[in-house]
Amino acid sequence: MWLGSWRNRDDSPAGLKWEKQPIKSLGIYFGHDQLKCILLNWEKKIERLKSVLNAWSRRSLTLYGKITVIKSLALPKLQYAMSTIGALGNVIKWVNQILFQFLWNNGPDKIKRSTILGDMITGG
């Protein structure tokens, strides 16, 4: 992939193939089209997160059980990508919505989000 001012070059020195589409390296897509890379990076990961939560939502877990599933099985699906490329506000809102829907069985929040995100001593 050509970078910088050479990104629109069409020649191929040394007979190498230069990609114009985003490329995947270590599970993360990189490219010139930021929107396309964001979609490629987050859609599959969030779908995997949903599938894990969907599998566990069929069980009647306690609140602590659901939090354990979120912390040990769901969030690690996103951890590498978030530590590598970060996440936009929209992605974080999307993930929060999915996690809280799982936590409260698609119903309204029973405890304020600011409380539940705090320490156990303060009610979280």
N, C-alpha and C positions, 0 to 999 in steps of 0.2 A: 504494500500500500504506500503510495507516494504521500508525503507529508508537506505541510507548509505551502510555499508558493509553487511547488511542483505537483500539487495534488491533481491537477487536470492534465498532466502529461499523458500522451498516448503511446510514446515509444517504449520499447522494452530492451534496455541495454543488457548485454550478456545473455540474451535469450531467456530471461526470467519472466515469469508471468506475474504481473502486478495487479492486485485485486482492487476493484472500485467499490465493491460491496463490503459491509462490515466483516471483519475477521474475528474468529473466536480464539482466544488464547487463555488457557487455564480456566475455562468456564465463563469467561467474561468477553462480551463483544465490544470491539473497538472499531470506529469508523468516522467518516466525515459527517454523516447524517445523525445528529445527536438524538433526534426523536426516535428514529429507527433503532438505534442502539439501546435506548431506554426501554423500548417495548420488547426487544429481543432479550435484554438482560432480566427484566422483571416479570414478564407474563408467565413463563414456564415455572419460575420459582414460586410465584404466588399460586399457581394452579397446584403445584405439589404441596404447598402449605395447606390449601383448601382440602386436598384429598386426605391428608393426614388427619386434619381436624374432623372431616366428615366420617372417617372410619371410627374415630373415638367418640363422636357425638351420639352414636347409637347405644352407647353404654350409659348407665345412670351413674355418673361420677359425681362425687362431692365437689364443692368449690375448690378445695385444696387439690383434689385429683385432677381437675381441669387445669389448674395453674401449673401443676407438675407436667402435664402433657404439653402445655404451651411452652414452658421453659426448656424441657428436655427433648421434645420431638419436633415442635413447630418452628421455633425461632432459630435453631441451628441451620435450618434450610436456607435462611436468609443471611446468616452471620457473615459468611465469606464475602458475598457480594457487597454487603453494606460496609464492611471493613476495607474493601478494595476500592470501590467506586463511590461509596456514599449512596444516599437515597434522597430523592426530592421530597418535598413536603407532601405532594399528592400520593406518592408511594407509601409514605408513613401513615397518612390518613387512611388509605385503602387497607393496609395491614391491620391498623388499629380497629377498623370497622369489622374486619373478618374475625379478629381475635375476641372482641367483645361480644359479637354475635354467638360465637362458640361458648363463651363463658356464661352467657345468660340464656342459652337455648333460643336464640332469635327473638327474645323478649326485651322489654325495657330494662335498663340498668337498675339493679336493686341496691347497689352501693355506688356513691359518687366515684367517678373515674379518678379524680385527684386523690381520694382516700385509698382506693384499692391499689394505686400505683406507689403508695408510700410504704414505709417500714411496717413490719408486723406489730410493733409496739404501738404505733399510731392508728392501727386498724387496717393496714394494707396487707 
